[in-house]
Amino acid sequence: MAGVRHHILPRFLLKGFASKVEGSHVFTWCYRRNGSVLEISTKDVSVEKHFYGREGELNVDDEITDLEPSFAALVDDLRTKADRDEIQDPRLSEFVAHLSSRTKHIRDTLIDTTSALANELFTYLSSPSNFRYWIGEYYKRHPEVIKKALDDALKSLQIPRGKRLMLRERIMPKLQTDRISELFDSEIPEYALMMGALGSELLRKIPTMAKEGHIKVLAKSLIPDIRLEEYKQLHWFVLKSPCTLVLGDIGCLFEVEAAKRFVAISGTENLVAIYLPISTDTLVVATPSWRCPIVDFQGVNESIVKCSREFFVCKEFSEDQKQLLEMLGTESEIFSVNEIHEIAKDIIHNG
């Protein structure tokens, strides 16, 4: 994995969905959201230049490369297990915790959600009347924040201390009488315009900020401790599937007791099951119960495809998989447009 081209889903996992092998080259059928279906080498699936950082900068590519051989050996061994075997190898919890936190799906979802929320907030605040209302309401709930900001601003002014105190004495009475917006009346259109400009600048920077933040989180821990400890409490099984399994760009699929039943990442609160396809006929399943679960394999396939954003892979090209392609990405968002709108409203009115 080391180098410029970083594999987001590891090739040792992708090889379980091979359509053919030619020498050292492993191929799979890749179904993409744009409608294309191609049989390609796994070295060209789920790969992106400098995804885990550039050389000379914060970079976790080498660390991930060092981690993978142990996980590859684990997955190879799991593929040989019999149906309904329980697995107690601690590396399995580690692999799922690692895989679910390293994907492009997680990063892109963060970018989309943050961008949509920022756009809602800054669009609202770029209206002068909305800005005037918001500054007044915000002060009612958080006067200490406004007062501290005022004190900090006055301290930064290059004027004599006496004049600073005089300005503070003139301004503070208005703060005490809930008339804070009057302080900004003449400047409110400019402040609102500034909010629009800040929103545009932030939207431009969010992808870079998300990438840097994601790499920092991975650099801190390639195997998140909190989720790892939770996953260790689960019971893990290998199940053999009667239907052809697919692997989506989410890697792992989580089933939870919530309005949105299937998600790309989760802790164990309200968890029903974790599903990880490791080959065409082998599914790893984790549950809070010691009982081996009964699984709807075709339903798992459909949920994996719906929650994936860009692609899924499979060993074959068939009409069944082409029908799955129509579902790709239909449930990949963490929040719907309406939910983003409601979150923004809550921040504006209750933040």
Phi, psi and omega in degrees: 000336183298146180130200182280320183272114184256125178276125183276314165265128185295145182295331179293337175278318181298329184294342177291351182242033184291136173270329177196161178230125178238099184065238179267002184262124179253132182245155176211159175274125182249120180257116185253157185296335179283000177099350181284145176227115184226145172269112186227165178291144179296342178290347180250011179257134175054051180232142180212142181293126176057032183298322181259020175112156179269154176297135182092349176243183175300123191210127180247011183299313181295321180296319178294320178301318180293332183280333192291325182304319180295319178291324179297317179296321178299311183296319177302319180292319181298327180293341181268354183288157179278162179302132176074013174295136174271138183248128181242010178293120183297340179294337182292316176299320180295317182295315180294319177298320179290309185299318184290345180258353186258354192283157174293330178304314181297313182295314182293324177296319177298317179298312182296315182293314180296318180297316180296318181292316179297320180297318178300312185294312185286331174296318178297313185284348178280355173272125181305318181293321178294319180296318180299315179297314185296317182296323178291316181292323180297320180296321180301324182271329184226061182299328182295327180292313180296317181296318178295318179298321178295313179300317180297319180295318180294321180295331182281345181289137179273065179226160180302152182301322181299318179292324177298316180296322180295317178298319181296319180294331178283326185276319188303322178303324179290327176295323183286342185250023177057031180245032185300324183297337178295333179297334187252002189310312184287335183259355187304317177302322179291319178298317180297318178298320178298321179298319177299318179293318179297321179299315180297318180294319180296317180300323179293327186269344187304315179302317179293317179298320180294318179297312181298318180295319179297315180295321178298318178297316179294323179295326179292319179198116177288341177234097185305122187298318184298309181292325180301313180297323177293316183293333178295339181276353182274165174255130188247135182226154170256128178238138177266129186265136175283344178247161182289122181274155175241160175240124180262173181288355174283340185077276180260149176243133181245130175255128183228160174273089183201173179302318174264106192288324183241132183222169184272343180202145182194156168275203183259356177293126182063017181286134173263312182194157169245136179239129176225105174290130179244350173198177182305328183237010186233125180238128172269131182231138175237139177218158175291342183269150178282349180281135175294126187284159170264126189242137171272094187297319179294323177296322176297315176306310183297319180291323176299314182293316180298321183278342178287154184263316192241326187199166163218159179241156182204158182284346188223160171255118184209167179295324179300316181288326177296326175292323176297324182303328179294341181267349189302124175081003186288342178227035185276343182283143174287318179237143175282169177302317180295322179293321176299316180300317181291322178297315179298317178300318181295319179296316182295315187266341183231006185288000000 
